[in-house]
């Protein structure tokens, strides 16, 4: 991982008052998932990765809290905790050295972000 990737992969800590804007997150996810069907410039890939990491940083704490309410040691707790740990690791991967690796990373982050958003909307739905 290059020094630029390491700096870009540093966790983005959200402010406590940051609202979760479902529409904006959905639009970012859609753009990221479409990224594999078009040629993108490196700057666009970097921007998408930054936005996705920010969205994940907003969604991850409430997902962790929800997992901690499960019976610790149970199958559901283990699955959720492992999934959340994997998402956290993925946010630290960086974009790699090529456009292709950057596109793959952005799509992986988009899928993780979509999973977190689905979990979030199920918890807050009336």
Secondary structure, DSSP 8 states (H G I E B T S, - for coil): --HHHHHHTS-----TT----HHHHHHHHHHHHHGGGS---HHHHHHHHHHHHHHHHHHHHHHHHHHHTS-TTSHHHHHHHHHHHHHHHHHTS---SSHHHHHHHHHHHHHHHHHHHHHHHHHH--
